[in-house]
Amino acid sequence: MPCLATSERYSISLPSGHRFPIAKYALIREQLLWQGIAPPQDFYDPGLASEEDILRVHSPNYWQRVRELRLSAAEVRRLGLPQSPELVRRSLSSVAGTVESARRALQDGIGLSLAGGTHHAFRDRGEGFCVLNDIAVAAAHLLHHGRARQVLVVDLDVHQGDGTASIFRDEPRVFTFSMHAGANYPLRKEQSDLDVALELGTQDAAYLGILAETLPRLLTEVQPDFIFYQAGVDVLATDKLGKLALTQAGCRQRDEFVLRQCRVAGIPVAVSMGGGYSEQLRDIVDAHCNTFRVAYEVFG
């Protein structure tokens, strides 16, 4: 059965009117419980990531400046979040959620994190609301401990996973696949092992068709024994920052297709949430909850 990593640390104080929807983390947990999708005993607090894990991916200088709240004003602007002790704890807990989800996926087939997907964090800097790269840290953890031989990152956030691509540029044991809106943030793209840049306004049928053509081929060619799935819901037509046009139903079909591919192939998968910036908070929460609902349907 799936288990869900979550923590009160995921919800931090942000300035009034901040565009990052920090309230979604608590609301998603509440909705999963209220709708009976996940029972209370399936939720657990993953704790904080170890410095040893962090430093396999991030430079010592960057991590020290994050930890000591010494990022420059320019770095804070690129990050888009004010530096604070609670942001450091939140970032460490989010990374721990993905690491622990990966460990549990090896046992249960799937691990779920109600955070993560912070794919704009580079080795030496944070950008786009991403301080530490949880997927990169978790992948490096598995490889270091001999728990995986070949990792596939399936990044379906609407924005390219530029930080993840940069971190693993010279690591053949990690194959990075990013399918995103082409003319969107980040303006300067990195090179993933496979980038699929979509036309703005791409709708359900075209999106799902491209995914159906691509993912099974990658499973055959890459031969992964572990998958990280970044399930950003900023692909929705309602998203303020996305520029694609998926419906709630199309986003759910995307999740179901990815997770069924993993289940049928017998490949463990760790799921992290990624972005979502719809005008109505309920649209963000519903779409993320659909991801976890599908995980229970496929793996439950």
C-alpha positions in Angstrom: 0.0 0.0 0.0 1.2 3.6 -0.6 2.4 5.7 2.2 2.5 9.5 2.2 5.3 11.6 3.5 4.0 14.9 5.0 5.0 17.4 7.7 3.8 20.5 9.4 7.2 21.9 8.3 5.9 22.1 4.7 3.6 25.0 5.6 5.6 28.2 6.4 4.8 31.9 6.7 5.1 33.9 3.5 4.4 37.6 2.9 0.7 38.5 2.3 -0.1 38.1 -1.4 2.9 35.9 -2.2 2.2 34.0 -5.4 3.5 30.6 -4.1 0.4 28.7 -2.9 1.9 27.5 0.4 -1.5 26.7 1.8 -1.9 23.7 -0.5 0.2 21.4 1.5 -2.0 21.3 4.6 -5.2 21.4 2.4 -4.1 18.4 0.3 -3.6 16.3 3.4 -7.0 17.4 4.8 -8.8 16.6 1.6 -7.2 13.2 1.2 -8.4 12.3 4.7 -11.8 13.9 4.3 -12.5 12.1 1.0 -11.3 8.8 2.4 -8.5 8.4 -0.2 -5.9 7.8 2.4 -6.4 6.6 6.0 -4.6 8.5 8.8 -2.1 5.6 9.4 -0.7 6.0 5.9 0.7 9.5 6.7 4.2 9.8 8.3 6.7 12.6 9.0 10.0 11.9 7.1 12.1 14.0 9.4 15.0 16.0 8.0 17.4 15.1 5.3 21.0 14.4 6.4 23.8 16.8 5.4 25.6 13.8 3.9 22.8 13.3 1.4 22.6 17.1 0.7 26.3 17.3 -0.1 26.3 14.5 -2.6 24.3 17.0 -4.9 24.8 20.5 -3.6 28.1 22.4 -3.2 29.3 22.9 0.4 29.5 26.6 -0.1 25.9 26.9 -1.3 24.6 24.7 1.4 26.5 26.6 4.1 25.1 29.9 2.9 21.5 28.5 2.8 21.9 27.1 6.3 23.3 30.3 7.7 20.8 32.6 5.8 23.6 34.3 3.9 22.2 34.2 0.4 22.6 37.5 -1.4 19.7 39.8 -2.3 20.1 38.7 -6.0 20.0 35.0 -5.0 16.9 35.5 -2.9 15.2 37.2 -5.9 16.0 34.3 -8.1 14.7 31.9 -5.5 11.5 33.8 -5.0 11.2 32.9 -1.3 12.4 34.9 1.7 15.2 33.1 3.5 14.4 32.1 7.0 15.1 29.2 9.5 11.7 27.7 8.7 12.5 27.7 5.0 15.7 25.8 5.7 13.7 23.3 7.8 11.0 23.0 5.2 13.6 22.3 2.4 15.3 19.6 4.5 12.0 18.0 5.3 10.8 18.1 1.7 14.0 16.4 0.6 13.7 13.8 3.3 10.2 13.1 2.1 11.4 12.2 -1.4 14.4 10.2 0.0 12.1 8.2 2.3 9.5 7.8 -0.5 12.2 6.3 -2.7 13.2 3.9 0.1 9.6 2.9 0.6 9.0 2.4 -3.1 11.7 -0.2 -3.2 9.6 -2.2 -0.7 6.1 -1.3 -1.7 6.4 -0.4 -5.4 5.5 3.2 -4.9 6.3 6.0 -2.4 4.4 9.3 -2.2 5.6 12.7 -1.0 3.1 15.5 -0.3 5.8 18.0 -1.3 9.0 18.0 -3.4 9.5 18.2 -7.1 11.9 21.2 -6.6 13.6 20.7 -9.9 14.9 24.3 -10.4 17.5 23.9 -7.7 21.0 23.6 -9.1 24.2 22.3 -7.5 25.2 25.8 -6.4 22.0 27.9 -6.4 18.3 27.9 -5.9 15.7 29.3 -8.4 12.0 29.3 -9.0 10.9 28.5 -5.4 13.4 25.6 -5.2 16.1 25.6 -2.5 17.3 22.0 -2.6 16.7 19.5 -5.4 14.9 16.7 -3.7 14.8 14.3 -6.7 18.5 14.7 -7.3 19.3 14.1 -3.7 17.1 11.0 -3.5 18.5 9.6 -6.8 22.1 10.1 -5.6 21.1 8.5 -2.3 19.9 5.3 -4.1 22.9 5.1 -6.4 25.4 5.7 -3.5 23.9 2.9 -1.4 23.6 0.5 -4.3 19.8 0.5 -4.2 19.5 1.4 -7.9 21.5 0.8 -11.1 19.7 3.0 -13.6 17.4 5.9 -12.6 14.8 7.5 -14.9 13.4 10.9 -14.0 10.0 11.5 -15.5 9.5 15.3 -15.1 6.0 16.4 -16.3 5.9 19.7 -14.6 5.0 22.5 -17.1 8.5 24.0 -16.6 11.6 22.3 -17.7 13.5 20.5 -14.9 16.6 22.6 -15.6 18.3 22.1 -12.2 17.9 18.3 -12.3 19.2 18.2 -15.9 22.3 20.3 -15.0 23.1 18.2 -11.9 23.0 14.9 -13.8 24.5 16.2 -17.1 27.6 13.9 -16.7 25.9 11.1 -14.8 25.0 8.2 -17.2 23.2 6.3 -14.4 20.5 9.0 -14.3 18.4 9.7 -17.4 16.5 12.9 -17.2 13.2 13.3 -19.3 11.4 16.6 -19.2 8.2 17.3 -21.1 7.2 20.9 -20.6 5.9 24.1 -22.3 8.6 25.2 -24.6 8.1 29.0 -24.5 8.0 29.3 -20.7 10.2 29.6 -17.6 13.1 29.1 -17.5 14.0 31.4 -20.3 17.4 29.6 -20.6 16.9 25.9 -20.7 19.4 23.3 -19.8 19.8 20.1 -21.8 18.0 17.0 -20.4 18.8 13.6 -21.8 15.4 14.0 -23.5 13.5 17.3 -23.7 10.0 17.4 -25.2 9.1 21.1 -25.6 5.3 21.4 -26.2 3.5 24.2 -28.1 1.7 26.7 -25.9 -2.0 25.8 -25.5 -1.4 22.0 -25.9 -4.6 20.2 -24.9 -5.4 16.8 -23.4 -5.4 14.6 -26.6 -2.2 15.9 -28.0 -0.4 15.9 -24.7 -1.5 12.4 -23.8 -0.6 11.2 -27.3 2.9 12.5 -27.1 3.4 11.0 -23.6 2.0 7.6 -24.8 4.5 7.6 -27.7 7.5 8.6 -25.5 7.4 6.9 -22.1 7.1 3.3 -23.2 10.0 3.8 -25.6 12.1 5.2 -22.8 11.4 2.3 -20.5 12.6 0.0 -23.2 15.7 2.0 -24.2 16.8 3.2 -20.8 16.0 0.0 -18.8 15.5 1.8 -15.5 15.2 0.0 -12.3 13.9 3.1 -10.5 11.7 6.0 -11.5 11.2 9.4 -10.0 7.9 11.0 -11.2 7.6 14.8 -10.9 3.8 15.3 -11.1 3.4 19.0 -11.4 -0.2 20.2 -11.9 0.8 23.5 -13.5 -0.1 21.9 -16.9 -3.7 22.8 -16.2 -5.5 25.4 -18.4 -6.4 27.3 -15.2 -2.7 27.7 -14.2 -1.4 31.3 -14.2 2.2 30.3 -15.0 1.7 27.2 -17.1 0.6 28.1 -20.7 -0.7 24.6 -21.5 -4.4 23.7 -21.5 -5.0 20.4 -19.8 -8.3 19.7 -18.0 -8.5 18.1 -14.6 -9.5 14.9 -16.3 -6.5 15.1 -18.7 -4.1 15.7 -15.8 -5.5 12.7 -14.0 -5.2 10.5 -17.1 -1.5 11.6 -17.4 -0.9 10.4 -13.8 -2.7 7.1 -14.4 -0.7 6.4 -17.6 2.6 7.0 -15.9 1.8 5.0 -12.8 0.3 2.1 -14.7 3.4 2.0 -16.9 5.5 1.7 -13.7 3.2 -0.9 -12.2 3.1 -3.1 -15.3 6.8 -2.9 -15.8 7.5 -3.7 -12.1 9.6 -0.5 -11.7 9.5 1.2 -8.2 8.4 4.8 -8.5 8.7 7.8 -6.1 6.2 10.5 -6.7 6.7 14.2 -5.8 4.2 17.0 -6.3 5.9 19.8 -8.3 4.2 23.1 -9.1 0.6 24.3 -9.4 -0.4 28.0 -9.7 -4.1 28.1 -10.7 -6.1 31.2 -9.7 -8.4 29.1 -7.6 -6.6 27.1 -4.8 -9.2 24.4 -5.0 -8.1 23.6 -8.6 -4.5 23.0 -7.4 -5.6 20.9 -4.5 -8.0 18.8 -6.5 -5.4 18.1 -9.2 -2.7 17.1 -6.6 -5.3 14.9 -4.8 -6.1 13.2 -8.1 -2.5 12.2 -8.4 -2.6 10.4 -5.0 -6.1 9.0 -5.7 -4.7 7.4 -8.9 -1.7 6.0 -6.9 -4.0 4.3 -4.5 -6.1 2.9 -7.4 -3.1 1.6 -9.3 -1.0 0.4 -6.4 -3.5 0.0 -3.5 
